[in-house]
Amino acid sequence: MEEEASAIHIAPWMHIVTTGGGVPLDELLPASGSVYVARLNGQEMPDEMSVFQKFREDLEFPEYFGWNWNAFYDCLRDLQWLSSDHHILIIESAESVLCEDGVAREELFRTLWRAGQRWSYVKRPEGVTRSNLSVVLTCNKESAYSLAAHLGELQERPNL
């Protein structure tokens, strides 16, 4: 049986895509400008250090990266060394990222949320929110709705 294609739009900068699904490209790609795409595999990030290592490699974090969550956020909100106008992070098998460390997993998703929010802007006069940093989380269909609910809670927390 073929799995139904599915995409869940959490925020202008955060999307969940299940196996076989897709996000409309107009939600991710800008009308013009350069785009940097980093594709990471959640199965290769079982602990904090591997998360930091994979992001450092794929997003070319500078040598001064401090290997902690504050430094991780600082790098995500900057990204000037990539010399691109827009950034897309694709995390495949997102359900596997930090699957045995709930505290670090919460910190990762909170940090990705905050970084995407920081990169967002409202396009006037249309009033459409766009983001120069988009995060696409791919996962199996069984994990999609619980992940979406968890990320939806981030919207409701004012003190991120």
PyRosetta script that sets phi, psi and omega in degrees:
from pyrosetta import init, pose_from_sequence

init()
pose = pose_from_sequence("MEEEASAIHIAPWMHIVTTGGGVPLDELLPASGSVYVARLNGQEMPDEMSVFQKFREDLEFPEYFGWNWNAFYDCLRDLQWLSSDHHILIIESAESVLCEDGVAREELFRTLWRAGQRWSYVKRPEGVTRSNLSVVLTCNKESAYSLAAHLGELQERPNL")
pose.set_psi(1, 132.4)
pose.set_omega(1, -178.6)
pose.set_phi(2, -81.4)
pose.set_psi(2, 134.4)
pose.set_omega(2, -179.3)
pose.set_phi(3, -74.5)
pose.set_psi(3, 137.7)
pose.set_omega(3, -179.6)
pose.set_phi(4, -68.4)
pose.set_psi(4, 133.6)
pose.set_omega(4, 178.1)
pose.set_phi(5, -67.6)
pose.set_psi(5, 138.4)
pose.set_omega(5, -177.0)
pose.set_phi(6, -150.8)
pose.set_psi(6, 139.5)
pose.set_omega(6, 173.8)
pose.set_phi(7, -137.2)
pose.set_psi(7, 136.3)
pose.set_omega(7, 179.2)
pose.set_phi(8, -117.2)
pose.set_psi(8, 121.0)
pose.set_omega(8, -179.8)
pose.set_phi(9, -91.3)
pose.set_psi(9, 110.1)
pose.set_omega(9, -178.1)
pose.set_phi(10, -88.8)
pose.set_psi(10, -46.1)
pose.set_omega(10, 179.4)
pose.set_phi(11, -155.4)
pose.set_psi(11, 168.5)
pose.set_omega(11, 179.1)
pose.set_phi(12, -56.2)
pose.set_psi(12, -21.5)
pose.set_omega(12, -177.9)
pose.set_phi(13, -110.0)
pose.set_psi(13, 1.3)
pose.set_omega(13, -175.0)
pose.set_phi(14, -136.6)
pose.set_psi(14, 124.6)
pose.set_omega(14, -178.2)
pose.set_phi(15, -135.5)
pose.set_psi(15, 147.2)
pose.set_omega(15, 172.6)
pose.set_phi(16, -118.3)
pose.set_psi(16, 132.4)
pose.set_omega(16, 179.7)
pose.set_phi(17, -126.0)
pose.set_psi(17, 128.4)
pose.set_omega(17, 177.0)
pose.set_phi(18, -88.3)
pose.set_psi(18, 166.6)
pose.set_omega(18, -179.8)
pose.set_phi(19, -52.3)
pose.set_psi(19, 126.3)
pose.set_omega(19, 179.6)
pose.set_phi(20, 86.9)
pose.set_psi(20, -4.6)
pose.set_omega(20, -178.9)
pose.set_phi(21, -94.7)
pose.set_psi(21, -178.3)
pose.set_omega(21, 178.8)
pose.set_phi(22, -162.8)
pose.set_psi(22, 156.3)
pose.set_omega(22, 176.7)
pose.set_phi(23, -100.9)
pose.set_psi(23, 134.0)
pose.set_omega(23, 176.3)
pose.set_phi(24, -55.0)
pose.set_psi(24, 130.0)
pose.set_omega(24, -175.8)
pose.set_phi(25, -59.4)
pose.set_psi(25, -28.7)
pose.set_omega(25, -179.8)
pose.set_phi(26, -67.4)
pose.set_psi(26, -16.5)
pose.set_omega(26, 175.7)
pose.set_phi(27, -82.0)
pose.set_psi(27, -21.0)
pose.set_omega(27, -176.2)
pose.set_phi(28, -106.9)
pose.set_psi(28, -42.4)
pose.set_omega(28, -172.3)
pose.set_phi(29, -93.8)
pose.set_psi(29, 136.9)
pose.set_omega(29, 178.2)
pose.set_phi(30, -76.1)
pose.set_psi(30, 164.1)
pose.set_omega(30, 176.7)
pose.set_phi(31, -66.1)
pose.set_psi(31, -31.1)
pose.set_omega(31, 179.0)
pose.set_phi(32, -153.2)
pose.set_psi(32, 171.2)
pose.set_omega(32, 178.2)
pose.set_phi(33, 101.8)
pose.set_psi(33, 169.5)
pose.set_omega(33, -178.7)
pose.set_phi(34, -88.9)
pose.set_psi(34, 147.7)
pose.set_omega(34, -177.0)
pose.set_phi(35, -125.6)
pose.set_psi(35, 133.7)
pose.set_omega(35, 174.7)
pose.set_phi(36, -110.4)
pose.set_psi(36, 126.0)
pose.set_omega(36, 179.9)
pose.set_phi(37, -115.0)
pose.set_psi(37, 126.7)
pose.set_omega(37, 174.7)
pose.set_phi(38, -114.9)
pose.set_psi(38, 130.3)
pose.set_omega(38, -178.0)
pose.set_phi(39, -118.8)
pose.set_psi(39, 115.3)
pose.set_omega(39, -177.6)
pose.set_phi(40, -116.9)
pose.set_psi(40, 152.6)
pose.set_omega(40, -179.9)
pose.set_phi(41, -108.0)
pose.set_psi(41, 117.6)
pose.set_omega(41, -179.4)
pose.set_phi(42, -59.5)
pose.set_psi(42, -28.1)
pose.set_omega(42, 179.1)
pose.set_phi(43, -68.3)
pose.set_psi(43, -18.4)
pose.set_omega(43, 178.9)
pose.set_phi(44, -94.3)
pose.set_psi(44, 9.5)
pose.set_omega(44, -177.5)
pose.set_phi(45, -129.8)
pose.set_psi(45, 67.2)
pose.set_omega(45, -178.0)
pose.set_phi(46, -79.6)
pose.set_psi(46, -18.9)
pose.set_omega(46, -177.9)
pose.set_phi(47, -139.4)
pose.set_psi(47, 170.2)
pose.set_omega(47, -176.6)
pose.set_phi(48, -55.4)
pose.set_psi(48, -46.9)
pose.set_omega(48, -176.3)
pose.set_phi(49, -63.1)
pose.set_psi(49, -37.5)
pose.set_omega(49, 178.4)
pose.set_phi(50, -70.1)
pose.set_psi(50, -33.5)
pose.set_omega(50, 174.7)
pose.set_phi(51, -61.6)
pose.set_psi(51, -51.0)
pose.set_omega(51, -179.8)
pose.set_phi(52, -60.0)
pose.set_psi(52, -42.1)
pose.set_omega(52, -178.9)
pose.set_phi(53, -63.7)
pose.set_psi(53, -47.7)
pose.set_omega(53, -178.3)
pose.set_phi(54, -64.7)
pose.set_psi(54, -43.4)
pose.set_omega(54, 178.7)
pose.set_phi(55, -66.2)
pose.set_psi(55, -39.5)
pose.set_omega(55, 179.8)
pose.set_phi(56, -61.1)
pose.set_psi(56, -44.2)
pose.set_omega(56, 179.8)
pose.set_phi(57, -67.8)
pose.set_psi(57, -50.8)
pose.set_omega(57, -171.9)
pose.set_phi(58, -76.7)
pose.set_psi(58, -27.0)
pose.set_omega(58, 177.1)
pose.set_phi(59, -105.5)
pose.set_psi(59, 7.5)
pose.set_omega(59, 174.9)
pose.set_phi(60, 53.2)
pose.set_psi(60, 45.6)
pose.set_omega(60, 177.4)
pose.set_phi(61, -53.5)
pose.set_psi(61, 146.8)
pose.set_omega(61, -179.4)
pose.set_phi(62, -67.9)
pose.set_psi(62, 162.4)
pose.set_omega(62, -178.4)
pose.set_phi(63, -57.4)
pose.set_psi(63, -29.5)
pose.set_omega(63, -177.3)
pose.set_phi(64, -79.3)
pose.set_psi(64, 3.6)
pose.set_omega(64, 178.1)
pose.set_phi(65, -52.1)
pose.set_psi(65, 131.1)
pose.set_omega(65, -171.6)
pose.set_phi(66, -90.2)
pose.set_psi(66, 3.4)
pose.set_omega(66, 175.2)
pose.set_phi(67, 58.0)
pose.set_psi(67, 40.3)
pose.set_omega(67, 173.8)
pose.set_phi(68, -146.6)
pose.set_psi(68, 171.2)
pose.set_omega(68, -174.3)
pose.set_phi(69, -66.4)
pose.set_psi(69, -35.6)
pose.set_omega(69, 177.6)
pose.set_phi(70, -64.6)
pose.set_psi(70, -43.8)
pose.set_omega(70, 178.6)
pose.set_phi(71, -67.1)
pose.set_psi(71, -36.3)
pose.set_omega(71, 177.5)
pose.set_phi(72, -60.2)
pose.set_psi(72, -48.3)
pose.set_omega(72, 177.8)
pose.set_phi(73, -62.7)
pose.set_psi(73, -44.2)
pose.set_omega(73, 179.4)
pose.set_phi(74, -57.0)
pose.set_psi(74, -42.1)
pose.set_omega(74, 179.4)
pose.set_phi(75, -68.2)
pose.set_psi(75, -42.4)
pose.set_omega(75, -179.6)
pose.set_phi(76, -64.9)
pose.set_psi(76, -31.6)
pose.set_omega(76, -179.1)
pose.set_phi(77, -84.4)
pose.set_psi(77, -6.6)
pose.set_omega(77, -179.3)
pose.set_phi(78, -102.8)
pose.set_psi(78, -76.6)
pose.set_omega(78, 178.5)
pose.set_phi(79, 55.0)
pose.set_psi(79, 18.0)
pose.set_omega(79, -178.2)
pose.set_phi(80, -64.0)
pose.set_psi(80, -24.8)
pose.set_omega(80, -178.5)
pose.set_phi(81, -70.1)
pose.set_psi(81, -13.7)
pose.set_omega(81, 179.9)
pose.set_phi(82, -81.9)
pose.set_psi(82, -12.9)
pose.set_omega(82, 178.0)
pose.set_phi(83, 50.8)
pose.set_psi(83, 44.3)
pose.set_omega(83, 176.0)
pose.set_phi(84, -132.2)
pose.set_psi(84, 156.6)
pose.set_omega(84, -178.3)
pose.set_phi(85, -83.2)
pose.set_psi(85, -31.5)
pose.set_omega(85, -175.3)
pose.set_phi(86, -133.4)
pose.set_psi(86, 149.2)
pose.set_omega(86, -177.1)
pose.set_phi(87, -132.7)
pose.set_psi(87, 134.1)
pose.set_omega(87, 177.3)
pose.set_phi(88, -123.7)
pose.set_psi(88, 123.9)
pose.set_omega(88, 176.2)
pose.set_phi(89, -106.1)
pose.set_psi(89, 123.1)
pose.set_omega(89, 176.2)
pose.set_phi(90, -113.2)
pose.set_psi(90, 120.7)
pose.set_omega(90, 177.0)
pose.set_phi(91, -112.9)
pose.set_psi(91, 105.3)
pose.set_omega(91, 179.3)
pose.set_phi(92, -80.2)
pose.set_psi(92, 150.2)
pose.set_omega(92, -177.5)
pose.set_phi(93, 53.4)
pose.set_psi(93, 47.8)
pose.set_omega(93, -176.5)
pose.set_phi(94, -59.5)
pose.set_psi(94, -26.2)
pose.set_omega(94, 178.6)
pose.set_phi(95, -66.2)
pose.set_psi(95, -17.4)
pose.set_omega(95, -178.9)
pose.set_phi(96, -90.2)
pose.set_psi(96, -16.9)
pose.set_omega(96, -177.5)
pose.set_phi(97, -62.6)
pose.set_psi(97, 125.0)
pose.set_omega(97, 175.7)
pose.set_phi(98, 47.6)
pose.set_psi(98, 38.1)
pose.set_omega(98, -172.7)
pose.set_phi(99, -63.3)
pose.set_psi(99, -19.4)
pose.set_omega(99, 179.8)
pose.set_phi(100, -108.9)
pose.set_psi(100, 9.7)
pose.set_omega(100, 178.9)
pose.set_phi(101, -134.0)
pose.set_psi(101, 86.1)
pose.set_omega(101, -175.6)
pose.set_phi(102, -60.3)
pose.set_psi(102, -35.3)
pose.set_omega(102, -179.4)
pose.set_phi(103, -66.9)
pose.set_psi(103, -47.3)
pose.set_omega(103, 179.4)
pose.set_phi(104, -67.7)
pose.set_psi(104, -36.6)
pose.set_omega(104, 178.1)
pose.set_phi(105, -61.5)
pose.set_psi(105, -44.8)
pose.set_omega(105, 177.3)
pose.set_phi(106, -60.0)
pose.set_psi(106, -42.8)
pose.set_omega(106, 179.9)
pose.set_phi(107, -65.1)
pose.set_psi(107, -40.8)
pose.set_omega(107, 178.5)
pose.set_phi(108, -60.8)
pose.set_psi(108, -51.6)
pose.set_omega(108, -178.0)
pose.set_phi(109, -65.7)
pose.set_psi(109, -37.1)
pose.set_omega(109, 177.2)
pose.set_phi(110, -64.0)
pose.set_psi(110, -41.4)
pose.set_omega(110, -179.4)
pose.set_phi(111, -67.5)
pose.set_psi(111, -42.8)
pose.set_omega(111, 176.9)
pose.set_phi(112, -62.7)
pose.set_psi(112, -40.3)
pose.set_omega(112, 177.8)
pose.set_phi(113, -61.1)
pose.set_psi(113, -50.5)
pose.set_omega(113, -178.0)
pose.set_phi(114, -62.1)
pose.set_psi(114, -41.9)
pose.set_omega(114, -179.6)
pose.set_phi(115, -64.4)
pose.set_psi(115, -44.4)
pose.set_omega(115, 178.1)
pose.set_phi(116, -62.2)
pose.set_psi(116, -41.2)
pose.set_omega(116, 178.2)
pose.set_phi(117, -63.3)
pose.set_psi(117, -41.1)
pose.set_omega(117, -179.6)
pose.set_phi(118, -63.5)
pose.set_psi(118, -35.3)
pose.set_omega(118, -179.1)
pose.set_phi(119, -82.1)
pose.set_psi(119, -6.1)
pose.set_omega(119, -175.1)
pose.set_phi(120, -81.3)
pose.set_psi(120, 156.3)
pose.set_omega(120, 177.5)
pose.set_phi(121, -151.8)
pose.set_psi(121, 160.6)
pose.set_omega(121, 177.6)
pose.set_phi(122, -101.7)
pose.set_psi(122, 125.4)
pose.set_omega(122, -179.8)
pose.set_phi(123, -83.7)
pose.set_psi(123, 119.2)
pose.set_omega(123, -177.8)
pose.set_phi(124, -102.0)
pose.set_psi(124, 148.7)
pose.set_omega(124, 3.5)
pose.set_phi(125, -87.5)
pose.set_psi(125, 0.7)
pose.set_omega(125, -176.1)
pose.set_phi(126, -65.1)
pose.set_psi(126, -26.9)
pose.set_omega(126, -178.4)
pose.set_phi(127, 74.6)
pose.set_psi(127, 20.3)
pose.set_omega(127, -179.4)
pose.set_phi(128, -91.4)
pose.set_psi(128, 130.5)
pose.set_omega(128, 176.7)
pose.set_phi(129, -81.6)
pose.set_psi(129, 127.7)
pose.set_omega(129, 176.6)
pose.set_phi(130, -120.9)
pose.set_psi(130, 162.8)
pose.set_omega(130, 178.4)
pose.set_phi(131, -137.1)
pose.set_psi(131, 139.7)
pose.set_omega(131, 175.5)
pose.set_phi(132, -88.1)
pose.set_psi(132, 0.6)
pose.set_omega(132, 171.7)
pose.set_phi(133, -133.2)
pose.set_psi(133, 118.0)
pose.set_omega(133, 176.6)
pose.set_phi(134, -116.9)
pose.set_psi(134, 138.6)
pose.set_omega(134, 178.2)
pose.set_phi(135, -115.7)
pose.set_psi(135, 124.2)
pose.set_omega(135, 177.2)
pose.set_phi(136, -116.1)
pose.set_psi(136, 119.2)
pose.set_omega(136, 179.0)
pose.set_phi(137, -105.1)
pose.set_psi(137, 121.2)
pose.set_omega(137, 176.2)
pose.set_phi(138, -102.2)
pose.set_psi(138, 143.0)
pose.set_omega(138, -179.8)
pose.set_phi(139, -159.0)
pose.set_psi(139, 172.5)
pose.set_omega(139, 176.1)
pose.set_phi(140, -73.8)
pose.set_psi(140, 159.4)
pose.set_omega(140, -175.1)
pose.set_phi(141, -60.2)
pose.set_psi(141, -35.7)
pose.set_omega(141, -178.9)
pose.set_phi(142, -64.0)
pose.set_psi(142, -30.8)
pose.set_omega(142, -177.7)
pose.set_phi(143, -90.1)
pose.set_psi(143, -18.1)
pose.set_omega(143, -170.7)
pose.set_phi(144, -59.8)
pose.set_psi(144, -46.6)
pose.set_omega(144, -174.0)
pose.set_phi(145, -72.8)
pose.set_psi(145, -35.8)
pose.set_omega(145, 176.5)
pose.set_phi(146, -69.6)
pose.set_psi(146, -37.3)
pose.set_omega(146, 176.7)
pose.set_phi(147, -66.0)
pose.set_psi(147, -41.7)
pose.set_omega(147, 178.0)
pose.set_phi(148, -62.6)
pose.set_psi(148, -41.7)
pose.set_omega(148, 179.0)
pose.set_phi(149, -64.1)
pose.set_psi(149, -41.8)
pose.set_omega(149, 178.8)
pose.set_phi(150, -63.0)
pose.set_psi(150, -45.6)
pose.set_omega(150, 179.7)
pose.set_phi(151, -68.8)
pose.set_psi(151, -33.9)
pose.set_omega(151, 176.3)
pose.set_phi(152, -61.1)
pose.set_psi(152, -33.0)
pose.set_omega(152, 177.2)
pose.set_phi(153, -63.7)
pose.set_psi(153, -29.5)
pose.set_omega(153, 179.0)
pose.set_phi(154, -63.3)
pose.set_psi(154, -32.2)
pose.set_omega(154, 178.6)
pose.set_phi(155, -64.7)
pose.set_psi(155, -31.2)
pose.set_omega(155, -174.4)
pose.set_phi(156, -85.2)
pose.set_psi(156, -10.2)
pose.set_omega(156, -178.3)
pose.set_phi(157, -91.9)
pose.set_psi(157, 111.4)
pose.set_omega(157, -176.0)
pose.set_phi(158, -72.7)
pose.set_psi(158, -21.7)
pose.set_omega(158, -173.1)
pose.set_phi(159, -101.5)
pose.set_psi(159, 39.6)
pose.set_omega(159, 174.4)
pose.set_phi(160, -73.2)
pose.dump_pdb("model.pdb")
